[in-house]
């Protein structure tokens, strides 16, 4: 045979081996995508240096100390709900696993469980689980991969013999080469081709006694086919079996993919892992949205408490003036002071609620609490009534809930497992066939006509092999059957019971899902219905406070209504907090309803996909939303608020809320400092008109927790709206008219600036601009000094009787006409308000948008 012909056959053999290597399965993602997705932000030496020390992380200083209730002021960071969701999808945590009490992050650290740690709920770690399940599919498919088994060995044999005719076998040099290419078949069988060459060189003593081909090479090619006929026969059952049946004829062939389930079952596990990840994403979205609206309600609660504190502060100043003037009893001042302290404690408590709500949201979206900013929610809540079709929603829940998808996949797994166990109950009957071609020669190659030194032996072993002078074949069957099949029958029965159990669990889970949807359906209706009475309560309290303030401006305080006024002020703050909490609860209920339907991802415009991001995604979603938010905030600074009637300084939003940043909630506006302490005027305010004590009060010398100035400088005063002062308005201030001639300022403790108006000193601290006026005391001190009836009162006192309490907020007292031995004055009778004009009640502001 020519060398070119031999080369062609060798090349054909190499191509055959390459084709028999099996189909290469593509991995779940490209290596570059895997590094971008799974190894992002990992240390470079984490994989290459397994013996290195895992050092603790360094906590860098971000933006300053952590916020506290006494150190609350931080620059705001306006946050939209969409940005929170984008941050949570990138770096957040799942949080609480209770869908009926969402909005809380998990504060528990990981726990060691004997062979590993668990307890973390980072979404980035959960995102790797589907990739691990996809790699498990690769392991299951590997049991059908072709195997190349090659061996080479050398021997030196020199054994003593008892019979001389056997001496040629006991004294020789031997070598053996074998190379097998085996392919496990999807039907359970094995096809293989084995090429081997044996070499033997006998001693000279052995060759003189017998005629042997010495040395001799024996090349051989063996074709093998083996197939199970009963047990594990077929493609489907071998996709269910965790291992391949293997071969009894090809030595060294072992099944790969040990420790994995069948291919079809592993793919079911992959679907279950995807559904589990979707379930975790749904839970995280619900928690983020609940935490966002809880923070929204907490800010409104703080806003209400701050406005109540400002009103209590003004009420204290007002009452202090009246008590010092003798128009009110001193115990009224104690009641007002108690009201002020109650609101001050409420401010501290609600600040703690805001900080805790912000901490919960930060934990869910992956932000630290010491970055130096405050998260301020600016999305308008949804107030539109929602009345979905229950049966359509129930069908969506059955179809889309990830938990039910996991349960259905478990039933499918039980069905396939039962099919596998029935197949394993069959006896193991195998058929096999072999075809063997061999050659012999004193050399592996060489000239074909070379037949050795004596001319009787072939010289070219490969040439003799190609001539196919020596061949053999084998056909056979092999049966392995247990008597009774007791173990196999028990496994079948267990599989049947497990399938029945899984099916019953599925139906029960579907019923529970429908009942949970019923609960959320009712809560949506209930919480929306609660908003209207909560709003009506708040508006009624606002009207009461506004009318009471207007009555005080016209006719002075009514001692009979004094306690009611204090109570209603407190009720107003509670009503504002209750209304906004009801609105937040309604928006949380909408998210819970979508969660119960399994459509919360579509509700928040979130999609989950595998692999790297699409090529058209140029940046992170959170960065894109942040840029749009900042651009909208800049536009808001330039453009006026959009349409709608402005009530109380805030425009009315359309029904159902709006996503425009041109409308911000009041707590997101710039706020003035709070009066956290009352001014101390014990030794500076006159006890009665006409006292020799110098006018004016003394300022609290210490520095308060918020907005307080240095020692000796006035404390900042609150600001109010442009109305009567009873409205919840963030801008403007309550003002009193300037002093007329002949009157003195008492009780405030602040010096008005020249020219009047609300101004601030060079240090930035606000000063008062108005005073409650008390007339100059008359020169007489007894009844004998009283003027005759009809005499003109001294200059600087009140005018006609109808002008004793004017509507311009001045409290002017008429001169005494009769004095008793008691030096304390008695307040005059309250006049009747003018018949014309009436009292104008300011309209309450729209704290959230009005209901449709």
C-alpha positions, 0 to 999 in steps of 0.5 A: 500500500502506498504512503499516500493512501495510508496518509489519506486513511489516517486523515479520514480517521482524524476527521472521524474522531473529530466528528464523534466528539459530540455537539458542543453545548453553548454556555448560558452566557458568553465569557465576556458577559459572565465577567461583566455580570458576575465578576463586577466590582470583584477584587482582581486577586479573588480568583487568582489568589485563594490563599490570600487574606480576606481583609475586612472592608473599609468604611469610608466617610461619605458626607458627615455624621449620621442624622439624629433628631437633634441634628436633623438638617441635611441637604435634601436629595429629591427622590422619585419612586422610579429612581428608588426602584432602579437603585434597588434592582442594581444594588438593593436588598429584598427585605421583609418576606411578609407581603401583608406587612411590607416596607422593612429591610432585613437587619439580620446578618448571615448565619453559619449553617454547618457547611456554608453561610446564609441569610443574605438578601442582596439582590445581586447575589440572588441574580447569580442563582439562575446562572448556577442552575443554568450551569447545572444543565450543562452538567446534566448534558455532559453525560452524553459527551464522547469520551476518549480513553487512552492508555500506554504501558510497558512490561518486563516479564521474567518469571520462573517456570516449571514446564519448558514449553511455557518458558517463552511466555514467562521471559519477554518484554511487552508493551501495550497501547490502547485508544478508545473513542466512546460515545454514550447514545441518547437511547442509553447505548454506547458506540465505541471504536478502539485501536490498540497495538501489543508488542512482545519480544521473547528471549532467545531461549524461548525462540529456539524451542518454538517458532514464534514471530519475534518480536511481534506487533499486533495492531487491532481495531475493535468496533463495539455497540451496546444497547439496553433493551428494557431498562433505561431504553429510549431517549426520554427516560435517559433524559430523566435518569441522573446517570447513563447506563454505561457499558459492560464491554468498554473498560474504563467508561464512566458516566459523567454528570455525577450528582446531577438530576436528569436533563428534563428535571434540571431544566425544570429546576432552572424554571423554578429558580427563575420563578424564585428570582422573580418572586424575590424581585416582586417582594423587593419592589413591594417593599421599596414602594411601601418604604417610599410611601411610608417615608412620604407619610412620615414627612407629612406627619413631621410637617404637621407637628412642625406647623403645630409647634409654630402655632403653639409658639405664636399662641404662647407669645399671644397668651403671654401678652394677654396674661401680662396685660391682665386680660387672661388668667395666668393658668392659661399660659401654663396650658399653652406652654404644655401644648408647646411642649407636647408639640415639641416632643411630637417633633422629636418623635416624628423626626425619629420616625422620618429617620427610621423610614428613611433608613428602611428605604436606604437599606432596600435600595442599597444606600448608606445613611451617612452620605450627608443628604436626606431622601425626600420623596417627591412623587405625587401619590395616586388618589384615583379610585381603582375598581378592577374586575376580580375574576380577571385579576384572579385568573392573572394571579393563577397564571402569573404568581411565581409561587404558583409557577414553582408549584406547577413545576414541582407537579411536573417533576413528580410526573417525570420522576414517576415515569423514571421509576417505572422504567427502572422497575424493568429488568436490565437486558442488554444486547451487544456486538463487536467486530475485531480486525487484527494484524501481525508483523515483526515491524509496525511499518516497512515494506509489505513484502518483508516477511521476516528473517526466515521468510515465514513471518509477516514483516509489516504489521500495518500492511497485514492489518489493512489486508484484513487477514484476521477478523472476528465478531461477537454477538450477545445478550446479557440479563440482570433481573432482581427476583421480586422487584421489591425495591423498584416497586417501593420506589414507584409507590413513593413516586405516586404518593409524592405526585399526589401530594404535590398536586394537592399542594398546588390546588391549595396554593391556588386557593390561598392565592385567590384568598390573598387577592380577595384581601388585597381587593377589599383593602384597595376599596377600604383604604380609598374610602378612608381617605375622604373622611380623613380629609374631611376631618382635617378640613374641619379642624383647619376651619375651626382653627381658622375661625378661632384665630379670626375671632381672636383677632376681632374680639380677643380670646374667649376663656370658655373656648380656650381649652377647645382651641388647644385640643383642636390644634393637636387634633389638627396635627393628628388629622394631617398625619392620619390623612397622609398615612391613609393616602400612603396606605392606599398606594401601598395597597395598590402595590400589594394588589399588583403583587397578589396578581403577580403583575407588580413588575409590569406595574413598575415597568421592570423587566428581568432578562438573562445575560448582559444588557442590550447594546442600546442601553448606554448607562444605568437606569438610575443615572438616567432617572437622576438626570431627568429629575435634576433637569425637571427640578431646574425647570421648576425653578424657572417655570410657574406651577402648572394649571390648577387653582392655588389654595393655601399657597399650593396648586390643586393637582389633577385627580389621580396625582401627577408625575410632574416635578413642577409640583412638590409636596410642602415638606419638600419646599424650603422650610424656616427654622423651628422655635424649639424653645420658648423665650425666657421672660420671667424677669424682663416682662412687666407683671402689669401695665404701668410697672417700672420694669423696663419693656422688652424681654430677655432672649434664651441665652443658650443654643437650642437644638435647631437654628439657635444663635450664639449667646445673647443673640435672638432666636429665629422665629417661625414663618407662616402663610399670608392668611390668618395664621391658622393655615398650614402654609410654609411661606410668609409670616404672621405680622402685627401692625407697627406701634402707634404713639403712646404705647409700649411693647411688652412680652416679645423680647425682640427689638423690631427693625427700623422701618418695620417688615420681616428682616434678618440681622447680619447673622441671618437670625429673624427678628420680630416685626409686630407687637401686642400693644398695651396703653400707657397707664393713667396717672391716677391710682385710686377712685378719688383720682378718677375723672368725672363721667364723660371726661376725655381719657388721656392721650394714648389710651383707647378711643370709643368703646367700640374700638377697644378690640379692633380687628387689626390684632391690637389689644388696647385696653381702656382706662380704669374707671374704678379700682379696688384694693387689688392691684391686678386689673380685671379685663373689660367685657368683650365687645360684639363684633361689627355687624357688617363684614363678618369673619372671613374664613381662609380656605384650607390648603390642599395637603395632598391632591383633592379626591376626584 
